[in-house]
Amino acid sequence: MTSSETRPPLQPTSAASTERRALVVSMAVSLGMATVAVVWGIITGARIVLFDGVYLLLGIGLSWFSLRVSKTVEAGPTARYPFGRESLTPFAIAIQGLALVGTLVYAAADAVVIIREGGSEVAPLAVAGYGFITAAIGIAVTILLPKLAKGSELIEAEASQWKAGAGLSVVMTVGAVAALMLANVPSLSGIIRYIDPILVLVAVLLLAPVPIKLLRTGFGELLEAAPPADIQAAVHNILAEVQLSFGLDDPIVRMHKIGKRLYLEADFVVLAGEWDVSEEDKVRRAIISRVETLGYDLWANVELTTDRDLAI
C-alpha cells in the first residue's frame, strides 16, 4: 500500500492579503461607528444605542483577533507545527460566537431589569436618526466585505456580524418611529418608557442566530466534523468520475475541513497483482487535480490496497 499527499503552499497568497485588507476595512468602519454610538448613547440616554456601541467595540476586538489569526495561518507549517495552524481559523470563529453570546445575555438581562424598574426616558428622534444612518452603513459593509475577500470564512463571519448589526439598526429605527407616533396618543404615551428596553430584547432575539451559527461552524471544524454538504457532494462526484474511468470499486472515503484546508482520505480495495505503482499514481493525480479545483488547500491521502481491513 502506498500513499500520496498534497500540501498547501508555504508562500503568502493574494487571498490572505485581501482577507487582511477586508478585516482592516471592517475595523476602521467599526471604530468610527462605535465612537459615535457611545457618545450618542450617553447624550441621549438610549440603552439601545449604547448596546450598539458595545457590539461594535466587541466587533473591533474580534476583527483584530481574526487579523492576527489570518497572519498566523498564512505563515504555514513550522518545525513546531508541521501541519500548520489552520485550526486557528475555526477557533477564532468559535471565540467570536462565545463573545457575542456573552454580549447578548448581558444586554437581555439589563433590558429586563429596566422593564421591571418601570422603563426609562429616551429621545425617540435621536434614536431614529442614529438607527437610520447605521443601518445604511451596516448594509453597505455587509455587501462590501465578501466582495473584498471571496471564499474567506473569517470574512464571512465578519460579514455576519455586520448583517446582524444592520438588522439591529433597522429594529432601532422602526421602534423609535413607533415611539414618536405613540407620543401623539396621550392614552398610550406611558408605553414610550418601555420602548428602549423592548428594542434591546428584540435586537437580542434577532441577533441570536448569528453566534449560534458561528459556534456550530467553529466547534464543528475543531471536532473534525464532515464538511458542508455541498463540498461532500462535489468530492463524491469527482471520486465517482475517477472510479468509473479506472474501473475501481466504491472507495472508502473520509473527509473534513478546517478553515481553508480540506483533508481527504480515499481508499480503494483492489485485487492482488492487478496494479503497479505507476498506475496507482495515475489514480491519485486524477483525484487530486480535480479536487484542487474546488479552491481549498488540499491534503489528500489516496490509497490502493488489497486488504480491506487496512482501508477501514
ABEGO torsion letter per residue (X at the ends): XBBBBBBBBABBBAAAAAAAAAAAAAAAAAAAAAAAAAAAAAAAGBAAAAAAAAAAAAAAAAAAAAAAAAAAAAAEBBAABAAEAAAAAAAAAAAAAAAAAAAAAAAAAAAAAAAAAGEBBBBAAAAAAAAAAAAAAAAAAAAAAAAABBGBAAAAAAAAAAAAAAAAAAAAAAAAAAAAAAAABAAAAAAAAAAAAAAAAAAAAAAAAAAAAAAAAAAAAAAGBBBBAAAAAAAAAAAAAAAAAAGBBBBBBBBBBBEABBBBBBBBBBBBGABBAAAAAAAAAAAAAAAAAAGBBBBBBBBBBABAAAAX
